[in-house]
Amino acid sequence: MSCYNPLITIPFYSTSSWYNVPCVGVYFYGTSNQTFVEMNKPGRQEIFVYVWEYVVKEEAQADFERIYGPQGDWVQLFRKGEGYLGTKLHQDVANGRRYLTTDYWVSPVARDAFRQQFAQEFKELDQLCDALTEKEVFLGDFVSRSTRPWPVEM
């Protein structure tokens, strides 16, 4: 869900209360509102994060951003998976052709189940995207200790 409209509010848990906060500059790539509410419930301690680095061919940047962006092909595929929370695409300020993707899942088990269930679709999309990059590096599996991986308070 991408949210640019300040007239729309989303439920958000902070400290010990639920609030409705304006959707201004808030990006929830791939998450449904229900998933967002579930991941922000009190007591949620960890969110699994899957991180990749890419150096994109100059002529392929627009295609890369479209495919890896908020409504892109990867997000559409990941949304089929149980436990997918969302994706963020980050562009390096110093090197505009360098990107990081952070994919959020409820657990590594959920991510691995998705990879198994949708192995063929994943492989086909991955092969298609190989032509867009000069470098692709898996940076690792991480755990976010934050209860809210997406900043919603400005």
C-alpha positions in Angstrom: 0.0 0.0 0.0 1.4 3.4 -0.9 -0.2 6.2 0.8 0.1 9.8 -0.3 -3.2 11.3 0.8 -3.3 13.3 4.0 -7.1 12.9 4.2 -6.7 9.2 4.6 -5.6 7.8 7.9 -4.2 4.4 8.9 -4.3 2.6 12.2 -1.0 2.8 14.0 0.0 1.4 17.4 2.4 3.6 19.4 3.4 3.1 23.0 0.2 1.8 24.5 -2.6 3.2 22.3 -3.9 3.0 18.7 -3.9 6.1 16.7 -5.1 7.1 13.2 -2.2 8.9 11.5 -2.3 10.8 8.2 -0.9 9.0 5.1 1.7 11.6 4.1 4.9 10.3 2.6 4.3 6.9 4.0 5.1 3.8 1.9 4.0 0.3 2.7 5.0 -1.5 -0.4 3.1 -4.7 -0.7 1.3 -4.7 2.6 -2.4 -4.9 3.1 -3.8 -2.7 5.8 -4.7 -5.8 7.8 -1.1 -7.1 7.6 0.1 -3.7 8.7 -2.2 -3.7 11.7 -1.1 -7.2 12.6 2.6 -6.4 12.5 2.1 -3.4 14.7 0.1 -5.1 17.4 1.4 -4.7 21.0 4.1 -7.3 21.9 5.4 -7.8 18.3 9.1 -7.9 18.8 10.7 -9.0 15.5 10.2 -8.7 11.8 12.4 -10.7 9.4 14.2 -8.6 6.8 15.7 -10.0 3.6 18.3 -7.6 2.1 19.8 -7.3 -1.4 22.1 -4.9 -3.1 22.1 -4.1 -6.8 24.1 -2.0 -9.2 21.8 -1.2 -12.1 22.9 -0.6 -15.7 22.4 3.0 -16.5 20.0 2.3 -19.5 17.9 0.0 -17.3 17.2 2.2 -14.3 13.7 3.1 -15.2 12.8 -0.6 -15.8 14.5 -1.6 -12.6 12.6 0.9 -10.5 9.3 -0.1 -12.1 9.9 -3.9 -11.5 11.3 -3.5 -8.0 9.2 -0.5 -7.0 6.0 -0.3 -4.9 3.7 -1.8 -7.5 6.3 -3.7 -9.4 6.6 -7.3 -10.5 8.5 -8.4 -7.4 5.9 -6.9 -5.0 3.1 -8.5 -7.0 4.8 -11.9 -6.8 5.6 -11.5 -3.0 2.0 -10.6 -2.3 1.0 -14.2 -3.2 3.0 -15.4 -0.2 1.6 -15.9 3.3 3.5 -13.7 5.8 4.8 -11.1 3.3 4.7 -7.7 4.9 6.2 -5.4 2.3 9.2 -4.1 0.4 11.3 -1.0 0.4 13.5 0.2 -2.5 16.4 2.4 -1.5 18.6 4.4 -3.9 22.1 5.3 -2.9 22.6 9.1 -2.7 26.2 9.0 -3.8 25.8 6.4 -6.5 22.4 6.7 -8.2 22.8 3.3 -9.9 23.2 1.5 -6.6 20.0 0.2 -4.8 19.1 -1.8 -1.8 15.9 -3.8 -1.4 14.5 -4.7 2.0 11.8 -7.3 1.9 9.8 -7.7 5.2 8.3 -11.1 6.2 6.9 -12.3 9.5 9.6 -15.0 9.6 12.3 -16.7 7.6 10.0 -19.8 7.5 7.3 -17.7 5.7 9.8 -16.4 3.2 11.2 -19.9 2.6 7.7 -21.3 2.2 7.0 -18.7 -0.4 10.2 -19.4 -2.2 9.3 -23.1 -2.4 5.7 -22.6 -3.4 6.5 -20.0 -6.1 9.9 -21.3 -7.1 9.2 -21.3 -10.8 7.7 -17.8 -11.0 10.5 -16.5 -8.8 13.2 -18.1 -11.1 11.6 -16.7 -14.2 11.3 -13.1 -12.8 14.9 -13.3 -11.4 16.2 -14.4 -14.9 14.3 -11.6 -16.6 15.8 -9.1 -14.1 19.4 -10.3 -14.6 19.6 -8.2 -17.7 19.0 -5.0 -15.7 21.9 -5.2 -13.3 25.7 -5.2 -13.4 25.9 -6.6 -9.8 23.5 -8.4 -7.5 24.6 -9.3 -4.0 22.6 -10.9 -1.2 23.6 -8.9 1.9 21.8 -11.2 4.4 18.9 -12.1 6.5 18.2 -9.7 9.3 15.8 -9.2 12.2 14.3 -5.8 12.8 14.0 -5.2 16.5 11.7 -2.3 15.8 8.0 -2.9 16.2 7.5 -0.6 13.2 9.9 -1.0 10.3 8.1 1.8 8.4 8.3 5.3 9.8 4.8 6.7 9.9 5.4 9.6 12.3 7.0 12.6 10.6 
